[in-house]
Amino acid sequence: MWRINKEVVLSYFLAFVVIWFGVSEVSSPERWVVFVPTFLNLGDMVNSLVMVHGVVLVLCGLSLVFNFYRRIAAFIVLIMLIDIVTTLILVSGLDEISVRDIGLLGMALALALKN
């Protein structure tokens, strides 16, 4: 009988979202600079920061898919999502975007804590 591996399913779906956002950040960083906190005062470096963020997301997503240091990748995504959720809630309160990202944060936490 064929059994569904819950960790793999969770990893693939989290990876899909993470890779999609990462590719979007790398290909169109100007769409994402509005989410960088203004207090960082990065000036012209903000596009580069968004692109680096996107590359890290893509690498973590691929790591989740191919089970290459999956827990470490999930932990990195977890840390990034904690920052994202905190910023979103501070800027715009609890809305549909922050709630979605809290769900993704839970997925990353489940994978990071997996034995």
N, CA, C and O of each residue as an XYZ file, in Angstrom:
460
protein
N       0.840     -1.187      0.000
C       0.000      0.000      0.000
C       0.883      1.247      0.000
O       1.922      1.299      0.658
N       0.447      2.225     -0.741
C       1.197      3.469     -0.874
C       0.835      4.420      0.252
O      -0.343      4.679      0.497
N       1.850      4.943      0.940
C       1.616      5.872      2.050
C       2.136      7.246      1.664
O       3.180      7.377      1.025
N       1.394      8.257      2.061
C       1.801      9.641      1.799
C       2.707     10.102      2.928
O       2.349     10.028      4.103
N       3.877     10.574      2.555
C       4.819     11.101      3.529
C       4.448     12.568      3.800
O       4.603     13.427      2.932
N       3.961     12.835      5.005
C       3.468     14.172      5.347
C       4.572     15.227      5.289
O       4.325     16.371      4.907
N       5.773     14.842      5.663
C       6.894     15.789      5.620
C       7.194     16.218      4.186
O       7.469     17.389      3.925
N       7.139     15.276      3.272
C       7.406     15.584      1.871
C       6.321     16.501      1.318
O       6.622     17.479      0.634
N       5.069     16.188      1.610
C       3.961     17.026      1.140
C       4.109     18.444      1.680
O       3.990     19.412      0.929
N       4.364     18.569      2.968
C       4.544     19.881      3.591
C       5.727     20.616      2.968
O       5.643     21.814      2.693
N       6.824     19.901      2.746
C       8.015     20.502      2.151
C       7.756     21.001      0.741
O       8.172     22.104      0.387
N       7.073     20.200     -0.066
C       6.814     20.580     -1.451
C       5.907     21.810     -1.544
O       6.160     22.711     -2.343
N       4.871     21.845     -0.741
C       3.962     22.984     -0.814
C       4.599     24.256     -0.266
O       4.400     25.332     -0.829
N       5.361     24.153      0.820
C       6.077     25.323      1.319
C       7.122     25.758      0.296
O       7.295     26.953      0.055
N       7.813     24.802     -0.302
C       8.830     25.120     -1.309
C       8.215     25.830     -2.505
O       8.804     26.773     -3.033
N       7.040     25.391     -2.938
C       6.382     26.038     -4.076
C       6.170     27.520     -3.801
O       6.480     28.361     -4.645
N       5.646     27.842     -2.629
C       5.384     29.246     -2.284
C       6.694     30.014     -2.159
O       6.823     31.119     -2.688
N       7.657     29.437     -1.469
C       8.939     30.109     -1.230
C       9.674     30.355     -2.548
O      10.216     31.439     -2.761
N       9.695     29.361     -3.427
C      10.369     29.534     -4.715
C       9.644     30.569     -5.568
O      10.288     31.386     -6.225
N       8.323     30.544     -5.566
C       7.564     31.525     -6.351
C       7.897     32.947     -5.911
O       8.164     33.813     -6.743
N       7.879     33.183     -4.601
C       8.211     34.523     -4.114
C       9.666     34.871     -4.391
O       9.969     36.011     -4.744
N      10.569     33.909     -4.238
C      11.979     34.166     -4.505
C      12.242     34.548     -5.950
O      12.964     35.508     -6.219
N      11.663     33.808     -6.877
C      11.833     34.123     -8.297
C      11.228     35.489     -8.609
O      11.798     36.260     -9.381
N      10.093     35.786     -8.020
C       9.449     37.085     -8.227
C      10.328     38.223     -7.710
O      10.431     39.269     -8.352
N      10.955     38.025     -6.563
C      11.832     39.051     -5.997
C      13.072     39.267     -6.856
O      13.528     40.399     -7.015
N      13.616     38.196     -7.406
C      14.816     38.321     -8.244
C      14.476     38.957     -9.587
O      15.232     39.787    -10.093
N      13.346     38.571    -10.161
C      13.002     39.068    -11.500
C      12.401     40.470    -11.485
O      12.522     41.193    -12.474
N      11.760     40.870    -10.393
C      11.129     42.204    -10.309
C      11.319     42.805     -8.924
O      10.345     42.987     -8.194
N      12.552     43.114     -8.551
C      12.780     43.620     -7.186
C      12.054     44.930     -6.903
O      11.721     45.222     -5.755
N      11.812     45.712     -7.939
C      11.142     47.007     -7.722
C       9.724     46.832     -7.176
O       9.201     47.742     -6.533
N       9.100     45.689     -7.419
C       7.761     45.425     -6.881
C       7.801     45.103     -5.394
O       6.778     45.179     -4.712
N       8.973     44.744     -4.889
C       9.082     44.262     -3.516
C       9.750     45.249     -2.572
O       9.720     45.054     -1.357
N      10.349     46.300     -3.106
C      11.067     47.239     -2.238
C      10.142     47.946     -1.256
O      10.599     48.434     -0.222
N       8.868     48.007     -1.557
C       7.926     48.672     -0.646
C       7.781     47.917      0.672
O       7.313     48.478      1.662
N       8.181     46.647      0.687
C       8.067     45.842      1.901
C       9.317     45.913      2.780
O       9.316     45.396      3.897
N      10.363     46.538      2.294
C      11.576     46.708      3.093
C      11.324     47.856      4.074
O      10.947     48.953      3.662
N      11.531     47.607      5.365
C      11.277     48.669      6.355
C      12.082     49.927      6.047
O      13.281     49.856      5.779
N      11.419     51.070      6.085
C      12.065     52.329      5.744
C      13.141     52.729      6.751
O      14.073     53.454      6.402
N      13.024     52.266      7.994
C      14.015     52.650      8.993
C      15.400     52.079      8.692
O      16.391     52.518      9.275
N      15.474     51.104      7.784
C      16.778     50.564      7.392
C      17.581     51.568      6.572
O      18.811     51.521      6.557
N      16.884     52.472      5.893
C      17.528     53.573      5.169
C      18.659     53.065      4.264
O      19.810     53.480      4.398
N      18.310     52.162      3.344
C      19.310     51.511      2.499
C      19.613     52.254      1.211
O      20.616     51.969      0.557
N      18.774     53.189      0.839
C      19.003     53.948     -0.383
C      18.979     53.063     -1.618
O      18.025     52.318     -1.840
N      20.039     53.150     -2.424
C      20.108     52.408     -3.683
C      20.342     50.907     -3.488
O      20.164     50.125     -4.422
N      20.734     50.510     -2.299
C      21.020     49.101     -2.034
C      19.758     48.274     -1.821
O      19.839     47.050     -1.719
N      18.599     48.912     -1.753
C      17.371     48.198     -1.418
C      17.024     47.150     -2.482
O      16.565     46.062     -2.135
N      17.232     47.452     -3.765
C      16.974     46.464     -4.809
C      17.884     45.247     -4.657
O      17.449     44.109     -4.833
N      19.131     45.496     -4.335
C      20.078     44.395     -4.137
C      19.668     43.534     -2.952
O      19.761     42.308     -3.012
N      19.218     44.162     -1.882
C      18.769     43.418     -0.708
C      17.579     42.526     -1.060
O      17.528     41.368     -0.646
N      16.631     43.056     -1.814
C      15.468     42.269     -2.226
C      15.909     41.095     -3.100
O      15.389     39.988     -2.957
N      16.849     41.323     -3.988
C      17.321     40.241     -4.853
C      18.054     39.156     -4.055
O      17.878     37.968     -4.323
N      18.866     39.554     -3.090
C      19.550     38.580     -2.236
C      18.517     37.776     -1.447
O      18.635     36.558     -1.315
N      17.511     38.464     -0.926
C      16.423     37.804     -0.204
C      15.766     36.758     -1.107
O      15.492     35.640     -0.672
N      15.517     37.125     -2.360
C      14.906     36.208     -3.312
C      15.778     35.007     -3.608
O      15.276     33.887     -3.707
N      17.068     35.219     -3.751
C      17.997     34.107     -4.013
C      17.998     33.141     -2.829
O      17.976     31.924     -3.017
N      18.023     33.680     -1.621
C      17.995     32.825     -0.430
C      16.699     32.015     -0.397
O      16.719     30.829     -0.065
N      15.570     32.646     -0.739
C      14.301     31.927     -0.771
C      14.328     30.795     -1.795
O      13.877     29.687     -1.506
N      14.848     31.064     -2.975
C      14.911     30.031     -4.013
C      15.814     28.872     -3.557
O      15.451     27.707     -3.721
N      16.955     29.181     -3.003
C      17.865     28.128     -2.537
C      17.233     27.302     -1.421
O      17.361     26.078     -1.402
N      16.555     27.967     -0.500
C      15.877     27.233      0.573
C      14.748     26.376      0.016
O      14.555     25.242      0.453
N      14.012     26.907     -0.934
C      12.938     26.137     -1.552
C      13.455     24.899     -2.251
O      12.870     23.824     -2.123
N      14.542     25.034     -2.988
C      15.137     23.874     -3.657
C      15.645     22.859     -2.636
O      15.541     21.650     -2.842
N      16.186     23.360     -1.550
C      16.649     22.477     -0.481
C      15.482     21.702      0.133
O      15.623     20.529      0.481
N      14.345     22.355      0.262
C      13.149     21.669      0.777
C      12.689     20.572     -0.182
O      12.326     19.478      0.249
N      12.706     20.866     -1.467
C      12.250     19.899     -2.469
C      13.179     18.691     -2.519
O      12.713     17.552     -2.530
N      14.468     18.926     -2.549
C      15.429     17.846     -2.744
C      15.964     17.259     -1.433
O      16.899     16.458     -1.442
N      15.373     17.657     -0.322
C      15.743     17.143      1.000
C      17.238     17.274      1.263
O      17.878     16.353      1.769
N      17.771     18.417      0.917
C      19.170     18.725      1.150
C      19.224     19.700      2.323
O      18.971     20.892      2.151
N      19.551     19.202      3.504
C      19.512     20.002      4.731
C      18.135     20.665      4.898
O      18.027     21.869      5.133
N      17.103     19.847      4.770
C      15.727     20.340      4.803
C      15.418     21.100      6.089
O      14.805     22.167      6.041
N      15.829     20.572      7.226
C      15.524     21.254      8.503
C      16.218     22.609      8.593
O      15.633     23.569      9.094
N      17.439     22.697      8.119
C      18.156     23.973      8.146
C      17.469     24.975      7.226
O      17.288     26.136      7.591
N      17.087     24.526      6.031
C      16.377     25.404      5.093
C      15.060     25.871      5.700
O      14.705     27.044      5.590
N      14.335     24.957      6.339
C      13.068     25.324      6.979
C      13.308     26.336      8.098
O      12.504     27.249      8.286
N      14.395     26.185      8.835
C      14.715     27.129      9.910
C      15.037     28.511      9.340
O      14.622     29.525      9.902
N      15.766     28.557      8.239
C      16.071     29.846      7.597
C      14.786     30.503      7.110
O      14.589     31.703      7.302
N      13.910     29.719      6.478
C      12.616     30.258      6.028
C      11.811     30.731      7.233
O      11.157     31.772      7.170
N      11.852     29.977      8.329
C      11.158     30.356      9.550
C      11.622     31.728     10.053
O      10.799     32.586     10.372
N      12.926     31.926     10.121
C      13.477     33.207     10.582
C      13.044     34.339      9.642
O      12.671     35.420     10.098
N      13.096     34.087      8.337
C      12.683     35.112      7.371
C      11.203     35.435      7.521
O      10.803     36.597      7.436
N      10.391     34.404      7.746
C       8.952     34.634      7.898
C       8.612     35.341      9.208
O       7.664     36.124      9.253
N       9.361     35.080     10.260
C       9.147     35.821     11.509
C       9.371     37.307     11.264
O       8.590     38.141     11.723
N      10.439     37.635     10.540
C      10.719     39.031     10.203
C       9.611     39.611      9.326
O       9.156     40.730      9.563
N       9.178     38.864      8.322
C       8.144     39.339      7.402
C       6.834     39.564      8.136
O       6.206     40.610      7.973
N       6.414     38.597      8.942
C       5.141     38.712      9.665
C       5.187     39.872     10.649
O       4.227     40.634     10.759
N       6.290     40.007     11.360
C       6.426     41.113     12.311
C       6.303     42.448     11.599
O       5.570     43.328     12.050
N       7.012     42.606     10.495
C       6.947     43.849      9.726
C       5.532     44.104      9.204
O       5.028     45.222      9.303
N       4.899     43.086      8.657
C       3.546     43.253      8.127
C       2.563     43.676      9.210
O       1.743     44.569      8.994
N       2.641     43.043     10.367
C       1.709     43.372     11.443
C       1.973     44.779     11.978
O       1.031     45.511     12.283
N       3.237     45.160     12.092
C       3.554     46.507     12.569
C       3.113     47.583     11.584
O       2.681     48.662     11.991
N       3.220     47.293     10.290
C       2.892     48.286      9.270
C       1.393     48.353      8.999
O       0.813     49.438      8.971
N       0.764     47.191      8.799
C      -0.636     47.216      8.364
C      -1.585     46.455      9.269
O      -2.764     46.320      8.939
N      -1.115     45.959     10.383
C      -1.977     45.213     11.275
C      -2.208     43.799     10.769
O      -1.577     43.348      9.813
N      -3.118     43.118     11.426
C      -3.430     41.747     11.064
C      -4.419     41.756      9.908
O      -5.592     42.087     10.082
N      -3.937     41.392      8.735
C      -4.793     41.362      7.549
C      -4.589     40.033      6.835
O      -3.894     39.150      7.339
N      -5.203     39.891      5.648
C      -5.144     38.609      4.942
C      -3.728     38.209      4.539
O      -3.418     37.019      4.488
N      -2.877     39.168      4.256
C      -1.504     38.844      3.871
C      -0.710     38.347      5.075
O       0.001     37.348      4.978
N      -0.827     39.033      6.201
C      -0.089     38.594      7.385
C      -0.613     37.255      7.901
O       0.162     36.436      8.395
N      -1.933     37.025      7.789
C      -2.487     35.736      8.217
C      -1.962     34.612      7.329
O      -1.623     33.537      7.825
N      -1.891     34.854      6.016
C      -1.316     33.853      5.104
C       0.120     33.532      5.506
O       0.515     32.367      5.556
N       0.893     34.571      5.790
C       2.295     34.363      6.132
C       2.456     33.693      7.494
O       3.445     32.997      7.723
N       1.502     33.892      8.397
C       1.534     33.164      9.672
C       1.336     31.674      9.409
O       1.970     30.842     10.058
N       0.466     31.332      8.466
C       0.285     29.929      8.085
C       1.553     29.331      7.505
O       1.920     28.202      7.831
N       2.225     30.087      6.643
C       3.499     29.624      6.086
C       4.546     29.473      7.188
O       5.345     28.537      7.170
N       4.536     30.399      8.146
C       5.453     30.339      9.276
C       5.229     29.038     10.048
O       6.189     28.385     10.457
N       3.975     28.667     10.245
C       3.669     27.407     10.931
C       4.190     26.199     10.168
O       4.686     25.248     10.772
N       4.080     26.231      8.842
C       4.615     25.137      8.026
C       6.131     25.030      8.194
O       6.674     23.939      8.366
N       6.799     26.175      8.140
C       8.258     26.181      8.295
C       8.651     25.699      9.690
O       9.626     24.964      9.843
N       7.894     26.113     10.708
C       8.181     25.686     12.074
C       8.031     24.178     12.215
O       8.867     23.528     12.842
N       6.974     23.617     11.638
C       6.761     22.163     11.695
C       7.926     21.417     11.072
O       8.380     20.410     11.615
N       8.415     21.901      9.936
C       9.536     21.235      9.268
C      10.841     21.429     10.036
O      11.654     20.508     10.118
N      11.044     22.618     10.598
C      12.282     22.885     11.341
C      12.376     22.055     12.610
O      13.472     21.695     13.041
N      11.221     21.747     13.216
C      11.219     20.979     14.457
C      11.101     19.484     14.245
O      11.108     18.722     15.212
N      10.992     19.050     13.003
C      10.821     17.630     12.691
C      12.031     16.845     13.155
O      13.170     17.266     12.954
N      11.779     15.689     13.783
C      12.881     14.840     14.282
C      13.495     14.080     13.145
O      14.435     13.311     13.352
